[in-house]
Amino acid sequence: MELLVVITIIGILIALLLPAVQAAREAARLVQCQNNIKQVGLAVLNYESANGIFPPAASWNRAAGVNLQMVNQNKIGPSWVVLVLPFLEQQSVYDIFDLNRFINDDTATPDGRNNRVARGTSIQIMLCPSDSNNRTPFNGSASSYTSASRDGWARGNYAANAALGMMADRNWCVNYNGLVHCCGAPDAPGWKSNSLRGVMGGNVALRIAEIQDGTSYTILLGEIISGLHPADPRGAWAMGNAAISLWGHGTFMGDCTGPNSRGLNGCDNVASCMYLGQVVGREVMADLAMDCYPWVGSPYSVATNQQSVKSLHPGGANVCLGDGSVRFINDFIDTAGFINATAPVFSVWDRLNLSNDGQVIPAGTY
């Protein structure tokens, strides 16, 4: 009898202590994640200092027939991460890339450059320890929707702030209350407009002096969750599309209204979304704010062109601001209404994403 009592007491103590232990471990992971995104942010700032401009979130060669709307899965250019590798003490990885070829080109050159080897390298400082999925590479062959992307893409958890709109063709424009929005295309009003752009877009980026709202009030990098399945490209750090950059609909154009936003049918647009819903499950994806829009019958069904800030930390996600400081943004920050909300009234979250909207962010609101 005494033994049973002792066992019962031990069981109760374990039940009481386990949540505290788990909370302490997550607190340590959160601190490590914040340190990581800060170091990556400083690398981006050092790139800007050396080059006079931030790296583009995604790069591609229009002359090669690549359409921004689709960012063709077989013609993938480098991401911003590839360009800042030398500033992350990863010069050796950068030197393996052959930037004269598409990043998904597996051809090895006589001098030893090989994009598959380079893109498959795990960059430890790009990984948030709270995300257990980031050790599983993205393999395009896991789904017919992404097969042209090829295999062996290592993951990351930090993405560049591009724009409130998704990556789309220059002519894909909408007009809400007189404010024309072209979904982030660099040669259209959607990115050129001071009130709509982030910091690093497609084939285009700002200089630090062009962040007119102030670097301490503008997001440079945001945290993301890496793909939940080998067929999910989100988090592929070398991939020059929305896999590793933030193109999230905001205020008047949107289904991504804030950090860890679940939206309608999810707020990410992912090439393999239909397949992911079958193998992972829409409910599982939704619980993690990782659901995506299926775009059945649309050309967007094969495009990865929208992603928003999210994390596996309870209650919010980390961002690195343009001054290199890191903030944990609460899930309950003031966010926009859904699509068709009155423009140009931006939420606090929208203003943090925009580099030159000219609107004040009240103290204590983020």
N, C-alpha and C positions, 0 to 999 in steps of 0.2 A: 504493500500500500504506500509506504514512504517513497519507494522508488517511483511510483506513478505520480505522486505529488511533485517530486523533484522534476520529473520529465515535463509535467504540465507547466510548472513554473518556468523552466527553461524555454519551453515553447512560447509562452506568453512574452518573455523577455526578448526573444528573437523577433517576434511579431512587432514588438514595440520599437526595437532598435533598427530593424531593417529599413524602414522608410527614412530614418535619419541618416543612415549610412548611404543610402541611394541618393538622398538630397545632397549630402556632402560631396559625393562623387560627381554629381551633375554640376555643382557649383565650381568644382575644380576644372571640369571640362569647359564650362562657360568661360572661365578666366583664360584658359589656353586658347579657346576659339577667338576671344577678343584680342589676345596677343598676336595671333596669326593674322587676322584681318588687318590689324594695325601695321604689321610688317609689310604686308602686301600693299597696303595703301601708301606707305612710305616709299616703296619701290616705284609705284606709279608716279608719285610726286618727283622722285629723282629722275625718272624718265622725262617728265615734263621740263625739269630744270635743264637737263642735258640737250633736249631737242627743241625746246621752245614751244611745245604743244603736247597735249596728252595723246596717248595711243588711241587709235580708233577701236571701238569695241569689237568690230568685225571688219575684215578686209576681203575684197574680192576684185577680180579683174573683169570689168564690163566688156572689154575687148574680146574676152574669151567666151562671151555669150552668157554670162551669169546674170540672172534676173534677181534683183533684190527681193522681189515678192516671194520667190521660192527659195532663194539661196540654194540652188540646185545641189542635191545630195551627192552628186558625183563631181562637183567643182567647188570644194570647200577651201576657203582661204584661211589665213591665220587669225587667231583671236588676239585680243590685247595682252593676254597672258604670255603668249609666245614672244611678243615684242619686248616685254619687261623682264624676261628671264635673266638677262645679264645683271639686272638690278636686284634680283632675288638670289644672287650668288649661284646662278645656274647657267653660267656661260657655257659649260661643257654640253649641257642639253641643247642650248640654243644653237651651238655649232653643228649639232647633228642634223638639224632641220635643213632641208633644201627649199628655200622660199621661192625658188623659180618654178617649183611644182606645186600642185594643189596639196593641201595637208593630208588628204586621204589617198594620195598617190603612194603606192607601196614600193616604187622603184628605188633600188639602192644605187648610189653613184659610185664611180671608181674611187673617189676620195673619201668614202666611208659615210657620206650623209645618207640618212634613211628616215623618212618622215614617220614610218610606222614605229620604228624604235623610239624616236623622239616623243611622239604623241602618247606612247604607252608608258612613259616614265612617270612614276608617281612623285609629285612634288609635295613633300610633307607639310610645308607651311601653307599650302592651299587646302589642307584638309581640316575640317572641324571634327574634333574627337567625339562629339555627340552623335555624329552621323555614321552609323555602321554600314550604310550602303556604299560609302565612297571608296571601298576597296574592290568593288566589282566593276570591271571596265565595261564601257559601252561597246557592244559588238553589233555593227549594222546588220550582219547576216542573221541575227536573231529574229528579224522581222522583214517581210517582203517590202514594207514601206521604207525601210532604211538601208537596204542591202548595198546600195551604191556608196554608202558612206564608208564601207569597209570596217574592219575590226580593230580591236586593241587600243581604245581611247581611254586613258586614265582619267580619273575624276578630280573635281575640285568643288569647293563650297563657297567661293567668293566670286561675285559677278559685277561687271561694270554698269554704272548707271547710264543708260542710253537715252531713253525718251519715254513719255507717257503712252505713246502709241506703239503698236506692233510694227515689226519690220514688214514693210509692204512696198509695192511698186509706187513709183513717183506719181502716178496718175490715180492712185486709190485715195481719193480725198472725200471728205464729208464736211458739211457746214452746219454747225450748231450755233444758232443765235449770232450769226455773222462772223464766227471765228472758224476759219478754214483749217482743217486738220488733215494732214496727209500721212498719218501713221508712221512718222519717223524717217521717211525717205530723205536722204541728205540734200537732194537737189530740188526739193519741193518745200512749200511753206511749212509743212509739218515739222521739219527740223530747223529751218532757217528762222522761224518765228521765235523771238526772244522768250515768249511765254509758254513754249511747248517743249523745249529741248532739255535734255539732261546735260551730261558732260562729255561722254564718249559715244559716238553714234556709228553708223555704218559708213566706212570710208571717209569719216570726218570726225573731228574732235575739236574741243576748245583749247585756247590758251588759258592759263590760270587767271590772267587779268580779265578774261571775258566772263568769269563767274561773278556777275555784277551783284548778285544777292549776298555775296560774302561766302568765303570758303567754309566758315564755321556753321553756315546755314544751308549747305548744299551737300547731298549725298554723293560720294565718289564711288564707293563700293557697297554692295549689299550682300547679305548672306542668302544662300539658297540650299535646298536639299538636293542631293545627287539622285540620279535615276533609281527607281525602285526595282528595275529589271534590266538585264543586259541589253534589251531592245529600247530602253529609255535613254535618249541622248543627253538629258539634262545633267549638267555638271561636267561634261567632257571639256577639259580646260583648254585644249588646243583648238577647239572647233569654232570657226568664225561665223557663228549665227547666234540665235538666242539661247543656245545651250549654256553659255557661260556669260551672258550679258542680260541686262534687265530691260525688257521692252514690255511694260505693263500698262494696259489701258488705265487711264485715270479719269477723274471727274466727269467729263462730258462724253467720253468715248470708252465706256468701260465696264469690264467685268473683273478687273483686278483693282480693288479699291483700297487696299492696305496690306500691311504685313500679315502673312498667313491667311490671306483672303481666300475664301472658298468659292465665292461667286456662283454664277449659274453654270452648271456643267463644268465647274472648274475654271480657273482663269488662265491657265497655260495652254498654248497651242503647240502640240508636239506631233511630229510626223507619224509616230507609231501609236497614236492615242487609241484608235479602235482596238488594236491588238492588245495594248496594255490593259484596257478594260476587261478583256477576256481572261488574260493570264494572271493579272494581279487582283482584279476586282475593283469596280468603281467605288464600292463602299470603303475598302481599305485605302484607296487613293484619296478619297474625300476626307477620311479621318485625319490624314496627314497634310491636308491642304494641297495635295498633289494631283487632284483630279484634273482632267484636261478636256478641251472641247473637241468632239469627234469630227466636226466638219464633214459630215457624210455627203458624198457627191460633189464636194468643192475641191478646187485646186489646193486649198490650204490643208487638205487631208494628208499631203505629203510635205508639209512645211513645218519647220520648228522656228516659229517667228514671234513667240511671246512667252515671257516668263516674269514672275514677280518675286519679291523678297519673301522668304519663308525659312523656318528653321525647326529643329527638333528640341530646342530649348523651351521649357514651359513658359508661356505668357508673352513671347515676343521674339525678336531677332536682332542680330547685330548689324550695324552699319558703320562704315568709316566715312567721315566727312572730309571735305576738301582741304581742311587744315591738318589732316592726319589724326584727328581725335576719333575715338570710338564711342558710340552710344548704343545702348540696348533700347530698342524701340518697342514699346508696349503694344500688344495687339489691339488695345482699345484707344490708340491715338485717333484723333479726329480724322475721319476719312470721308471720301466723296460719296455721293449717292450713286446709284447705278446709272447705266447708260441713259442719256438724254437729260441728265441733271443740268440745271441752268449754268451756262458758261458766261463769262470766265471767272466764276467764283470758285477758287481752289481751296481744298481742305489743307490742313496743316501738313498732312502726309504728302499731298501733291506739291506743296511749296518746297518741302525738303528735297523732292526729286528734281525740281526745276531750278535751273541755274540763273535765270534772269526774268522771273515773273514780276518782280518789283513789289511784291506784297509782303507785309511784315509778318513774321512768325512770333506770336506772343510768348513772353518768357514763361517757362514752366509747362509748355504744351507738348514737349517731346523729351 
